[in-house]
Amino acid sequence: MLELVVIGSGIAGFASALALWERGAAVTVVEGSRPGAGATGASAGMLVAQYEADPGDMFRLDLESRRRYPEFAARVEELAGRSLHMRWDGMLVANLSQSEHEGAELTVRWQREEGAEAELLDPRQAAELQPGVSPSVVSYLWFPGEGQLDSQVLAEVLGDALSHTEIRLIHDNAASEILSPAGEVTGVGMADGRRLDADAVVLAAGAWSCRIGGVPRPVPVRPVRGQILRYAAGAVALDLLVASHAGRYLVPRDDGTILAGSTMEEAGFDRSITEDGMQAVHESVTELVPALEGLKPTERWAGLRPISADRLPIIGPDPDLAGLFYATGYGRDGILLSPLAGSIVADLATGREPEFDWRPFRPDRFGDAEN
């Protein structure tokens, strides 16, 4: 039986491990803290393929992963015995200026050509879908296929889901390096000096992927801080995802609370919450839903997104080290991309050819460049 170690127990590592186990591999997941404690639980949980999208390979990857998500989520819910509160209510994106409106016209055109649903609405039409959105904008993009799940619940149940498989979970001892004494992966060195033998390793450590030793070249992934706040239930009635082109968004949860995000800050591995960051988020989202003006958040936190050098995910085998596979650099799309990316990595690690064309995201596109 093929023995694999997956470094990272966030959604990227979990999805890879689950797909490998379902293909008959013996899998060990290694994490220095509880599963989902990193970017997974700190995210907003949006399942959005069309928002902030550009034409090309990444858009098609996002769309395909969104298409597969209900099946993946049902599998997680079955294993964990708990709902992820997945919903597909759609997303409104405000065009705050004439130039954004003109860009949105182009977006509707090319996304429809790619087979995705997209419309351009005036403020009155948008308010019929979601009362309370700002009337003081030029227009709105409407993406009816976009959705979300409760990422905080997802982070909580990853360990429970793994416990209902034969996947071994080590959550109190971090991986420090990948071992390959003869140019081929033989295992993983642990922080306490122990060794885990393996036929192959999947590096799925998110922003911390660049800190794992033993890789042939620097992993071009860096942490980018995102600050998020939560408004109390009943503060504002919101049913749909609402966003701006500046990366600010509102996410209504089933319990009536509303998440608001997010910053994109080059702060290294610092997960501090700053007043400037929180103020920037609050001011931006009040442009979208004016009723939020004057409200104070009840909770706030920050997470570190794993951003690659070209902002595309890194999926597939290392070009020089046999037995090393990457599932990292998913950026703001980590929750969305993980099921499809995990399936691709599992196929490659078990000698199968993936159904989806993964080659635009292969690790050797960077050469020897650092981040």
PyMOL commands that set and color helices and strands:
alter all, ss='L'
color gray80, all
select helices_A, chain A and resi 11-22+39-42+57-80+98-113+123-129+151-163+206-211+275-288+290-292+331-349+359-361+363-366
alter helices_A, ss='H'
color red, helices_A
select strands_A, chain A and resi 3-7+26-30+46-47+91-95+119-121+139-143+147-148+168-170+175-179+187-190+195-197+200-203+221-231+241-244+249-252+258-261+299-308+314-317+324-328
alter strands_A, ss='S'
color yellow, strands_A
deselect
rebuild
show_as cartoon
